[in-house]
């Protein structure tokens, strides 16, 4: 049925969720289940260029109208994820790209070469072992090896 909640422009308001919203959002997150009403969207076509043909589908772009609570939850969850994201994360972040990662890596290699006279780079594909990788053991091995500069150990820990 139609929602009794009225959609508002929430981008103009500072989000301070009430205790009821916090409880709702915690339940949604805890049980990984969004109430059906909050998952529905209404797709509206918006005309791109009024001077072009109104009959051409390519002259329209779709927008999704979602429940206001869904939008608030999305913004809060996005904010939480952004706060918890490592500074070493480059993909899926606003104003960040894989080029930023490359430039940081290049800068770090140059800095290491200047400090130690050389830089040894080891590439390891961990994609298959991501969930089972013993991170602490790897950090310990790097930390215990006297040939490992502190810089490298700090990079692995971060």
TARA-V91096 format. One record per residue. N is the residue number from 0. SS is DSSP state (h for helix, s for strand, l for the rest). PHI is phi in degrees with one decimal (none if undefined). Layout:
N SS PHI
N SS PHI
This chain:
0 l none
1 l -74.9
2 l -74.8
3 l -84.9
4 l -86.4
5 l -95.3
6 l -68.4
7 l -127.3
8 l -78.6
9 h -80.4
10 h -67.2
11 h -90.1
12 l -117.5
13 l -76.9
14 l -82.9
15 l -125.8
16 l -69.5
17 l -75.5
18 h -60.1
19 h -65.6
20 h -65.6
21 h -59.6
22 h -62.3
23 h -60.6
24 h -66.9
25 h -64.5
26 h -65.2
27 h -58.3
28 h -69.0
29 h -61.1
30 h -96.3
31 l 50.4
32 l -139.7
33 l -101.0
34 l -54.5
35 h -53.4
36 h -62.4
37 h -81.8
38 h -95.9
39 l -82.6
40 s -135.0
41 s -105.0
42 s -93.4
43 s -118.6
44 s -80.8
45 s -114.4
46 s -66.9
47 l -79.0
48 l -129.7
49 l -65.1
50 l -81.8
51 l -86.6
52 l -63.9
53 l -76.1
54 l -90.1
55 l -85.2
56 h -60.1
57 h -71.8
58 h -91.3
59 s -125.2
60 s -124.3
61 s -85.6
62 s -126.0
63 s -105.9
64 s -100.2
65 s -116.0
66 l -60.7
67 h -58.1
68 h -64.0
69 h -62.9
70 h -67.2
71 h -62.0
72 h -60.6
73 h -59.1
74 h -66.1
75 h -65.6
76 h -64.8
77 h -61.4
78 h -64.0
79 h -62.3
80 h -62.9
81 h -61.2
82 h -66.7
83 h -88.3
84 l -75.2
85 l -65.4
86 l -68.4
87 l -88.5
88 l -88.4
89 l -115.2
90 l -79.7
91 l 60.7
92 l -122.5
93 l -63.7
94 l 57.4
95 l -144.0
96 l -151.4
97 h -65.8
98 h -65.2
99 h -60.7
100 h -61.9
101 h -59.9
102 h -64.3
103 h -65.5
104 h -59.9
105 h -60.9
106 h -61.0
107 h -65.3
108 h -65.5
109 h -61.9
110 h -61.7
111 h -64.0
112 h -62.6
113 h -66.2
114 h -76.6
115 h -116.8
116 l 85.3
117 l -156.1
118 l -137.6
119 l -105.4
120 l -113.6
121 l -123.4
122 l -100.5
123 l -130.4
124 l -88.3
125 l -102.0
126 l -61.3
127 l -77.5
128 l -106.8
129 l -54.5
130 l -77.2
131 l -109.7
132 l -69.2
133 l -83.1
134 h -55.4
135 h -62.4
136 h -63.0
137 h -64.1
138 h -62.2
139 h -62.3
140 h -61.7
141 h -60.8
142 h -65.9
143 h -81.5
144 l -80.4
145 l -64.9
146 l -82.1
147 l -86.5
148 l -64.0
149 h -55.2
150 h -58.4
151 h -67.4
152 h -59.4
153 h -62.5
154 h -65.6
155 h -68.3
156 h -65.3
157 l -72.8
